[in-house]
Amino acid sequence: MTDRTPSPLTPDTAPAGRMVAFRLGHLGDVVLATGVLEYWRRTRGLSFVFVTRQAQAPILMNHPAVDEVFVIRETDLSSPRAWLKACRDMAKRYAGLPFLDLHGTLRSRLLSWVWTGPVHRYPKSGLDRRLYLTTGWKEAGQRLAAMNVPQRYTLALETAAPPAEELRPLIRCTPQEQAWAGDFLAGLGLSGARPLAALHPYATHANKAWPMESWQALAGLLDREGWDVLVLGRLSPGQESPFAGLGPRDLTGRTDLRQTCSLLARSQALITGDSGPLHLGTAVGAPVTALFGPTSREWGFFPSGVRDTVLERALVCRPCSLHGRKRCSRGLACLAEISPEEVLAEVLGKVRDTGRPEAGP
């Protein structure tokens, strides 16, 4: 078996019709692929089978470029033997279709080895990421900052990445989902008379989380400024939400992915850290204010919406890790130095600049 990774396509050699796109990973990794698929639908007429985990599959519902979602079972990932069997089954099921590897891991490479059709893979820039992280090499950082993750994904098929604004994530809520969100908010006593801010205060890795007392202070400040507040997201098992004082407006652990998207589409602001829900907000058109600490623009995950902004501190120790796992000896100054008042001013500034922002794309 050989690993077939052809050169990027030109318009004359581009595939027509259907491709199989593969991306496991975390929530944000899959959300960031959605705008790329839509770009290729518009520019190349492509449609996709999207291969991902069950937890991420709802993201692809109602997507104009996705005609099938193939769900990888957790049992398929339980051992190399189980994965090899799953790979052979997929290769047989989609025999001859082009394979688009948007993951670039050992698992996706094994799948590409047994694939019977053409294989296309994006450049992960792994060497530049490691060099920049460990040495701070300026040239590596500049190359990384020049493209975000969706732009890097496009290099699987393109000779040059299109502008970031053409690749914004896309999640379309159905009319039924939109109606559900309106009824749900009305049931909470949120009539729409006041602007709605969604807070996502949680993080997979603790070092990417803004201090909880800052989140609590921000909720109070927004209330005094005439905003309604919802808290969205999930805690780790055994943890309790620190927002019990919000009563039923604390939706921690109470909404699924599609419900979360529907509520964000009704929100005039989403405030979050470097997280998967950050990209959900961009994908449904909610203006995002993102707080970045251990991670930075170079990793490619900054939000790309017209009204999205990032708050960060230019500290010499940033970035300190790829995913926020590394222990911090400086008290997470990169996040702790961002005050609730600064975040409030950023959110209110968007209203002053544009008038009360409408939710949705």
Secondary structure, 3 states (H helix, E strand, C coil): CCCCCCCCCCCCCCCCCEEEEECCCCHHHHHHHHHHHHHHHHHHCCEEEEEEEHHHHHHHCCCCCEEEEEEECHHHHCCHHHHHHHHHHHHHHCCCCCEEECCCCHHHHHHHHHCCCCEEECCCCHHHHHHHHHHCCHHHHHHHHCCCHHHHHHCCCCCCCCCHHHHCCCCCCCHHHHHHHHHHHHHCCCCCCCCEEEEECCCCCHHHCCCHHHHHHHHHHHHHCCCEEEECCCCCCCCCCCCHHHHHHECCCCCCHHHHHHHHHCCCEEEEECCHHHHHHHHHCCCEEEECCCCCHHHCCCCCCCCCEEECCCCCCCCCCCCCCCCCCCCCHHHHCCCHHHHHHHHHHHHHHHCCCCCCC
